[in-house]
């Protein structure tokens, strides 16, 4: 036998001894170093997932059965919540907040005491959602869309995922506006713990209320705003039409064009404590938009 073949045979012999030690269940048999090396290499996927140490960055480090130092390889994973990804959208306007930065078509307006972020901690679908926060001194924090698609400038249907913190029920709040915030507009908001939809102009506001605003969970809210007839309606919440409401007092003057659209948190009176709301997957179109 050649020297090369003798070397190969010697290596194979060590491997067989290691395997025999592992399968007969007695760690004292065979070459101790070979047994240790075999045990170090025998880390299954289940062992990595179930008994490995958790890496602070979201990865998992496997450790061998003898308690020796963990294997050096780290599997890094995306730590954002895993929810169903939003489908492609063909409506007049779609905003899912999935980009790490806010789309340039939106402008952030902070009237003091507010904060806005695209975050990953509380989401409805995908990996990101919009978060609006108001301190006690805050009045409004919202996104404004000035370039409203022509198809929905006077009549629109919408759907959004909406999450309110449990302490959101303080007086009158606005969440969605069609038309300038300080001018004639139609709005969807809340009063205490119920929905309030409102027609507003220089002469005053014409509200109607009904249903109940859900808190501490994302709810799918469907709505309709019609500038020609001043109809504002929350048509359904999580598919329940009984949770909707509609205006009963139309404006003396019409709101013929939605020159801008705003989304966020506008509180009319002083706050007793800070408040937070979240939005995800806003879709606006010329026809009713279903919840997924």
N, C-alpha and C positions, 0 to 999 in steps of 0.2 A: 504494500500500500504506500502511496507517495506521501510525502510530508504534508502536502496540501490537503489530501483526503483524510489523513489522520487528524488534522486540525478541525475539519468540518465534523468528523465523527465525535470528537471530544465536545464540541459546542452542542451538538444534538443530544449527547448523553446528559449534559447538565440540564437541558430543557426538559428531558424525560423525567429526571429526578425531581425537578420542581413540580411538574404536573402530578407525579405520583404522590408527592407530599400534600398537594392541595386536595386531590380527590379522595385520599384515604382518611381525611379529616384529622390527621395527627400532625400538628405543626412541628413536632420534635423529630420527625423522620426526614431523611434526605439532607441535602446541603442547606444549612440555615440561611445563608445569604441568598441562595436561589429561591428558597421559599418566600423570603421577604420581598424579593424583587417581583416574584409572581403575584403575591398578594397586592403589591403596589400597583401593578398593571391591571388587576382584575377589579375594576370599578365600573359597574354597569350603569346604564342611564338611570335606572330606578334609584341606585345608591346616590348618584350625584344629585338627583332631585329631592330625595327624602332625607339623606343623612349628611349632605354636604353643608359646609358653612355658607352663610349668606353674605355676599359681598355688598358693601354699602352702596355701590353704584348700580345695584340691581342684578349683578351677575351671581353665579353660584360656583363655589370652589369645592371640588370633591376631596374627601379625606379617606385614607386607607383604613382598613379594619383594625390595624394594630395601634392606631392613634398617632402614627408618625406624621411628619409635616405634610400639609395638604399638597395636592398636585398643583403645579404652578399655573396651568391653563385656566383662564377665567372666561366664562361665556357672558358677554355683555348683552343686556336686553333693554328695549325701550320701556321705561317705567311709566309712561302715560297710560291712563285707563284703556282697557281693550273693550270697545263697544262696536256695534255694527257700523261699518263705514257708510257715510251718506252716498246715495246713488248720484249719478250724473243728473244735472238739472237743466231743463229746457224752458223754464218759465221766464217771465219778463225780468225778474230780478231774483237772484239767489245769493245768499250769504251764509256760509257754514262755519266761518271763522277758523278754518283748518290751517291757514297760513300762520306762520310764527309771528308775522307782522300784520298789522291792519291794512286792508286793501285801501289804496290811495283814493278811491271814490268817496270814502267816508272821512268826515272831519270831526274831531273830538271837541266838544264844547263843555267847558267846566266853569260853572258860575260861582265856584268857590266851595271848598269843603268836600270836593268829590274826587274820585279816582276811578280810572278805567284800566282794564287789562284783558288780554287774551290769555287764558290760563288753562291748565290741564287737570286741576283737582276735581272740579264739578262739571261734568259734561253730560249731554243727553245721548249724542251719537258721535262717532269719530273720536278724535283725541283732544279737541279744544272747544272752548265756548267763551262767550263774552261775559265779563263780570263788571258790574257797576256798583260802586260803594259811595254812600253819603255819610259824612260825619253829622253831628248834631247842628253844626254851623252851616251845613251845606244846603244849597237850594236845588241844583240840577247838575247832572252829569249825563251827557247823551252823545250819540253819534248823529251827524246830520248828512243826509244825501241830497245834494243840490241838483245833480243831473238825474232827475226822475225819468225813467223810460216813458216815451210818449204814450205807449199803449195803456199805461195805468195812471195817467195824469188826472183823470177825473172819476174813475171808478176802478176799484181794485178788490181782489180777494187775496186773503193771505193765510199763512200758517206759520207758527213759530213754536219752539219749545221754550217754555217759561218756567223759571224756578225762583221762588221768593223765600227769603229767610223767614223763620217763624215769627219774627218781631216786625214784619213789614206793615202791619195794619195800624197805620197812624193817619187819620184824616184822609185827604184827597191826594192821590199820586197819579202821575201819567207815565205810561210805558211806551206807547206808540202813537205818533202824530202824523197826519197827512195834511199838509199846509203849514205855513210858518207858525212857529211856536208862539210868537207874540201877535199874530194876526188871525184872521178867520181860518179855522182848521177843524178837523174832526179828530177825536182822540179816543184811545182805549186806555183805561186806567183802573183805579180802584178807589173805593171809599170805605174806610174801616176794613172789614174783611170780605167785602163783596165787590164784584165788577162794577165799574161805572164807565159808561160810554157817553161822550159829550160832543155837542155842536157848540162852537165858540166863535163869537165875533166881538166887535167893539162895544156892542150893546149889552153883552153879558154871555153867560153860559147856559146851556139847555141840556141838563144831564138826565140820565135814566140809569137805574141800577137793578141788579139782579144776580142770582147765582152766588157762588163763593169762590174766592181766589185760593187755589191750593198752595200749600207751603211745604217746604223741606223735601220737595221732589220735583222733577221735571214733569210738566203737563203739556200735552199737545193742544194748542189753542188755535182754533179756526175763526176767521173773522171776515167781515165785508164792510167796506167804506164806499159810499156813493155820493160824490160831490154834488151832482145835479139835484138829488132829492134829500140831501143831508142825512142819509140813513147811515147809522153806525151800529154794527151788530157783532157781538161775539156769538157766533153761530153754534159752537160746540166746544167742550173741554174734554179731552180724552174720549171723544166720540159721543158724549152725552149732551144732547141738545137742551136738556133741562137746566144745564149750568150756563146757558147763554142769556143774553139780554139785548135789547135794542132801544134806540132813542125813540121817544114819543113826542118830543117837542122840537120840530124843525126850526132852523134858523130863519129869521125874517129875510136875511140876505143869503144867497147861495154861496157855496164854495166851489166855483166852477172848475178850478185847476189846482191840483196838488203841486205847488211850486217846489216843495221840498218834503222830505220824509225824515222823521227823527225816531230814534230807537234808544231807550235808556231809562233813566230814572229822574223824574222831575217831581219834587214835592212842593205842594202849594203852601203849606203852613210850616211853622217851626217844628223841628223834630225833638222827641223826648230822648232818643238814643240813636246811635248809628244804624243804618239800614243797608241791606244788600239784595240785589237781584241779579239773575243770570239769564242769558238768552243763547239759544243755539238754533241753527238751521232755519233762518228766516227765508220764506219763499213768498213772492208776490206775483200775481198773474191776473189775466183777464177772465178767468173762470175759477170756480171753487178748487181749492188745493186740499187734497186728502191728507190725513195723517198716515204715516207708514204702519 
